[in-house]
Amino acid sequence: MKTKLIGIGVMIFSLIMLSYAKIEPNLSIAELKRLYSSGDYQKWPKPEVDSIVYTQGFEDIGVLGKPEFPENNPYTEEKAELGKVLFFDPRLSKSGQISCANCHDPELNWGDARRVSYGEGRLQGIRNAPSLMNIAYSKVFFWDGRAATLEDQASFPIQDTKEMNFHIDLATKRLNKIKGYKPYFKKAFGKEKLTQEEILKAIATFERTLISPKSKFDKFVAGDSTQLTNRQVEGLHLFRTKARCINCHNTANFSDNKFHNIGLTYYGREYEDLGRYNVTGKAENVGEFKTQSLRGVSQNAPYMHNGLFPNIRGVLNMYNAGMPQPKRKENQLNDTLFPTTSKLIKKLQLNKSEMDALEDFISSLSTGAYKMRPPVLPQ
């Protein structure tokens, strides 16, 4: 009897999910534009979302709210100002030549426009440097999630031998010897010498201020129907339905803050990267990488963790084809690390017109250049 009740409960849950995911048929572009630009998310057509995504917690796309600062590192203007100076200061590197801004350049939408970045001694890293824009809304950090917080994240590039190649303790000692920093330290933390933890807190505070201006999408869904073209509105609807983007690129930041294997592990080949497995050691995490935000994505080429995709259309073509779905060879039958592409990845069967509309909509998430003049460094 108990088993039967559980089965009935599962069936009811599934029916509810299917009902919620049902797409209103034959809506015209004019009607879609009216609904999406109503300023009321409750009036939007229901998204097409897999049931597993609902069980893991689903939040629809929308306009970004104010960023939250952690209780143990609240915002102050003085701390953010110090963090900005530290962000641009190459003296955090062993050679005194590499700063955070080398890989996260404000002239390049806070990325570096390279397939992978150069660090100390012109050594190349193995992964693409994503934009830091809107990093305040991230809950996981790095492509593989190795850092638990943004403060924690700030320490990794300093110590990485292929990036800034310096011990964080030595970097801290170097900065504490610079007289010009003492007024900054005093204003931000009330003392003239800082600890490693305080330096990282200042950098993280500055990074949380990097919030993109409102995009055409933001203005459109807030009530200005003139912001998106008819084709972009079609693309928005496809994004939330047939194109299945919403399954992973959800929330107001267009990222679910989760990790997925989308078939780009390159297992056993050049560019092999096992992703999150390298952090957790768990076979189920092989090939999983963080879902990057799509805000500003048109300005963030090249794409994916390895930077091998030079344009958005190439990425969309891969998704439309269902991404790589590797099959085991006879000698791999017992290979516990053989990667399995996520079940959320499926062939989309979008035609050229639909692909054009989807690409056009994604472009509406960008806002143009957000440049920042580098500060004068303390001496």
C-alpha positions in Angstrom: 0.0 0.0 0.0 2.9 2.3 0.9 4.6 1.6 -2.4 1.4 2.4 -4.3 0.9 5.7 -2.5 4.5 6.7 -3.3 3.9 5.8 -7.0 0.7 7.9 -7.1 2.6 10.8 -5.5 5.4 10.6 -8.1 2.8 10.5 -10.9 0.9 13.5 -9.5 4.2 15.5 -9.1 5.1 14.6 -12.7 1.7 15.8 -14.0 2.1 19.1 -12.2 5.5 19.6 -13.7 4.3 18.8 -17.2 1.4 21.1 -16.7 3.7 23.9 -15.6 6.1 23.3 -18.5 3.3 23.2 -21.2 3.8 26.0 -23.7 0.8 28.1 -24.7 0.2 27.2 -28.4 0.2 29.6 -31.4 1.1 32.8 -29.5 1.9 35.5 -32.0 5.0 37.6 -31.7 2.9 40.6 -30.8 1.3 38.7 -28.0 4.6 37.4 -26.8 6.0 40.9 -26.8 3.0 42.1 -24.8 3.4 39.3 -22.2 7.2 39.5 -21.8 7.3 43.3 -21.6 4.3 43.5 -19.2 6.6 44.1 -16.2 4.8 41.2 -14.5 6.7 37.9 -14.6 3.5 36.0 -13.6 2.1 36.8 -17.1 5.0 35.3 -19.0 4.5 32.0 -20.9 5.5 29.1 -18.8 9.1 27.8 -19.4 9.9 24.4 -20.7 12.0 23.0 -17.9 13.0 19.4 -17.2 11.5 18.0 -14.0 15.0 17.3 -12.6 15.8 21.0 -12.8 12.7 21.9 -10.7 13.7 19.4 -8.0 17.1 21.0 -7.7 15.6 24.5 -7.4 14.6 26.6 -10.3 14.5 30.4 -10.6 13.5 32.1 -13.9 15.5 34.7 -15.7 14.9 38.4 -14.9 16.4 41.6 -13.8 19.4 41.6 -11.4 18.7 42.8 -7.9 21.3 44.4 -5.6 24.4 42.3 -5.0 24.8 40.8 -1.5 27.9 41.2 0.5 28.8 38.5 3.1 28.4 39.3 6.8 32.1 38.7 7.4 33.1 41.1 4.6 30.5 43.9 4.4 30.8 46.6 1.8 32.6 49.9 2.6 33.7 52.5 0.0 37.2 52.6 1.5 37.6 48.8 1.2 36.3 48.8 -2.4 38.8 51.6 -3.3 41.7 49.6 -1.7 40.6 46.5 -3.6 40.6 48.4 -6.8 44.2 49.5 -6.3 45.2 46.0 -5.4 43.4 44.5 -8.4 45.5 46.6 -10.7 48.8 46.3 -8.8 51.4 43.9 -10.5 53.4 43.8 -7.3 51.1 41.0 -6.1 53.1 38.8 -8.6 56.6 37.5 -8.1 58.0 39.4 -11.1 56.0 42.6 -10.3 54.7 42.4 -13.9 51.3 40.6 -13.6 48.2 41.9 -12.0 44.6 40.7 -11.7 43.8 43.1 -14.5 46.1 41.3 -16.9 43.5 38.5 -17.3 40.5 40.5 -16.4 41.0 43.7 -18.4 38.2 46.4 -18.1 39.0 47.3 -21.8 38.0 43.7 -22.7 34.8 43.4 -20.6 36.8 42.1 -17.7 38.2 39.1 -19.5 41.3 39.0 -21.8 39.9 37.9 -25.2 42.4 35.0 -25.4 41.8 31.3 -25.7 43.8 30.9 -22.5 45.7 33.5 -20.5 49.4 34.2 -20.2 51.0 34.5 -16.8 54.5 34.8 -15.4 57.2 34.0 -17.9 54.6 34.0 -20.7 53.4 30.6 -19.5 50.0 29.7 -20.7 47.2 28.4 -18.5 44.9 25.6 -19.4 41.6 27.5 -19.2 39.9 30.5 -20.6 39.6 33.6 -18.3 35.9 34.4 -17.9 34.6 37.9 -17.4 34.4 39.1 -13.8 31.4 41.2 -14.6 28.5 40.4 -12.2 30.7 38.0 -10.3 28.9 39.2 -7.2 26.0 36.9 -8.2 28.1 33.8 -8.5 27.9 31.1 -5.8 30.6 28.9 -7.2 34.0 30.1 -8.5 36.4 29.0 -11.2 35.3 26.6 -14.0 35.7 23.7 -11.6 34.4 25.3 -8.4 37.7 24.9 -6.5 37.1 28.1 -4.5 34.3 28.3 -1.9 34.1 32.1 -1.8 35.1 35.1 -3.8 37.6 35.9 -1.1 39.1 32.4 -1.5 39.1 32.7 -5.2 41.3 35.8 -5.1 44.2 33.9 -3.6 44.5 31.2 -6.3 45.9 33.4 -9.2 48.5 34.9 -6.9 49.9 31.5 -6.0 49.4 29.7 -9.3 52.8 29.1 -10.9 51.3 29.8 -14.4 49.7 33.0 -13.3 51.2 35.4 -10.7 53.6 32.8 -9.2 53.9 34.3 -5.7 53.3 33.0 -2.2 50.4 35.0 -0.7 52.4 35.6 2.5 55.3 37.1 0.5 52.9 39.2 -1.5 51.4 40.5 1.8 54.8 41.4 3.2 55.8 43.2 0.0 52.6 45.4 0.1 53.0 46.2 3.8 56.4 47.7 3.0 55.0 50.2 0.5 54.5 53.5 2.4 51.9 54.7 -0.1 49.6 51.9 0.9 49.4 52.9 4.5 46.7 55.5 4.1 44.6 53.1 2.1 45.0 50.4 4.7 44.1 52.8 7.5 40.9 54.0 5.8 39.8 50.5 4.9 40.7 48.5 8.1 41.8 51.1 10.6 45.5 50.1 10.7 48.6 50.5 8.6 49.5 46.9 8.1 47.2 44.2 6.7 46.9 40.5 6.9 46.6 38.2 3.9 42.9 37.7 4.7 42.3 41.5 4.7 44.0 41.9 1.3 41.8 39.2 -0.2 38.7 40.7 1.4 39.5 44.1 -0.2 40.0 42.6 -3.7 36.7 40.6 -3.4 34.8 43.7 -2.2 36.0 45.6 -5.3 35.1 42.7 -7.6 31.5 42.6 -6.2 31.1 46.2 -7.4 31.5 45.2 -11.0 27.8 45.2 -12.0 26.8 45.5 -15.6 24.5 48.4 -16.6 21.0 47.4 -17.5 20.8 45.6 -20.9 18.1 45.9 -23.5 16.6 42.7 -22.1 16.4 44.3 -18.6 14.7 47.4 -19.9 12.3 45.3 -22.0 11.1 43.0 -19.3 10.7 46.0 -17.0 8.1 47.4 -19.3 9.8 49.1 -22.4 8.5 47.0 -25.3 10.6 49.0 -27.8 13.9 47.6 -26.5 13.7 44.2 -28.3 13.0 43.6 -31.9 10.4 41.0 -32.9 13.1 38.5 -33.8 14.8 39.0 -30.3 11.4 38.4 -28.7 11.1 35.2 -30.6 14.6 34.3 -29.5 13.7 35.0 -25.9 10.7 32.7 -26.1 12.9 30.0 -27.8 15.5 30.5 -25.0 12.8 29.6 -22.4 11.2 26.8 -24.4 12.3 24.8 -27.5 16.0 25.8 -27.3 16.2 24.5 -23.7 18.7 27.1 -22.6 16.7 27.9 -19.5 17.5 24.5 -18.0 21.0 25.7 -17.1 21.1 29.4 -17.9 18.4 30.4 -15.5 18.2 33.0 -12.6 18.6 36.7 -13.2 22.3 36.2 -13.9 21.5 33.6 -16.5 23.5 30.9 -14.7 22.2 28.1 -12.4 25.6 28.2 -10.4 25.9 24.4 -11.1 28.3 22.2 -12.9 27.4 20.1 -16.0 29.2 17.9 -18.5 28.1 19.2 -21.9 30.3 16.8 -23.8 33.5 18.9 -24.1 35.9 16.8 -22.0 38.1 15.8 -25.0 38.7 12.5 -23.2 41.9 10.8 -24.3 42.7 13.5 -26.8 44.4 16.9 -27.0 42.8 19.5 -24.7 41.5 16.7 -22.4 40.2 18.4 -19.2 38.3 16.4 -16.5 36.9 19.6 -15.0 35.3 19.3 -11.6 36.6 15.8 -11.1 40.1 17.3 -10.5 38.7 19.0 -7.4 36.3 16.4 -6.0 38.0 13.1 -7.2 34.4 11.8 -7.8 33.8 10.0 -11.1 30.4 11.5 -11.5 32.1 14.9 -11.8 34.2 14.1 -14.8 33.9 16.7 -17.5 31.7 19.0 -15.4 32.2 22.7 -15.7 30.5 25.7 -14.2 27.6 27.3 -16.1 28.8 30.7 -17.0 26.5 33.7 -17.0 25.2 34.8 -20.4 25.1 38.4 -19.4 27.6 40.3 -21.7 28.4 37.0 -23.5 28.6 38.7 -26.9 31.6 40.7 -25.6 33.3 37.7 -24.0 34.7 35.6 -26.9 36.3 33.1 -27.2 34.0 30.6 -25.4 34.0 27.5 -23.2 36.5 26.4 -20.5 39.2 25.9 -23.2 38.4 28.9 -25.3 38.2 26.8 -28.5 35.0 28.4 -29.8 35.7 31.8 -31.4 32.0 32.9 -31.9 28.6 32.4 -30.4 27.1 30.9 -33.5 29.6 28.0 -33.4 28.5 27.3 -29.8 24.8 27.4 -30.7 25.4 25.1 -33.6 27.0 22.6 -31.2 24.0 22.8 -28.9 21.6 22.4 -31.8 23.4 19.2 -32.8 23.2 17.9 -29.3 26.8 18.4 -28.3 29.3 15.5 -28.4 27.8 12.2 -27.0 30.9 10.0 -26.6 30.4 6.2 -26.9 32.6 3.7 -25.1 35.0 1.6 -27.2 35.5 -2.0 -26.3 38.7 -1.2 -24.3 36.8 1.4 -22.3 33.9 -0.7 -21.0 35.3 -0.8 -17.5 36.7 2.8 -17.5 35.2 4.4 -14.5 36.3 7.9 -15.7 34.7 7.7 -19.1 32.7 10.9 -19.4 28.9 10.9 -19.8 27.2 14.0 -21.4 24.4 15.4 -19.2 20.9 14.2 -19.9 19.9 17.9 -20.1 21.7 18.1 -23.5 19.5 17.0 -26.4 19.3 17.7 -30.1 17.2 20.9 -30.5 16.2 20.8 -34.2 16.2 24.5 -34.5 16.0 25.8 -38.1 18.1 28.7 -39.4 15.5 31.3 -38.6 15.1 30.1 -35.1 18.9 30.0 -34.6 19.1 33.6 -35.9 16.4 34.7 -33.4 18.1 32.9 -30.5 21.5 34.5 -31.3 19.8 37.9 -31.7 18.2 37.6 -28.3 21.5 36.6 -26.6 23.1 39.7 -28.0 20.4 41.8 -26.1 22.0 40.6 -22.8 25.2 42.7 -23.5 25.5 46.4 -22.6 28.5 47.8 -24.4 31.8 48.7 -22.8 32.1 49.1 -19.1 35.6 50.7 -18.9 37.5 51.8 -15.9 40.6 54.0 -15.6 43.4 52.2 -13.8 44.3 53.9 -10.5 47.6 55.5 -9.8 49.5 52.9 -7.8 50.9 53.7 -4.3 54.7 54.1 -4.0 
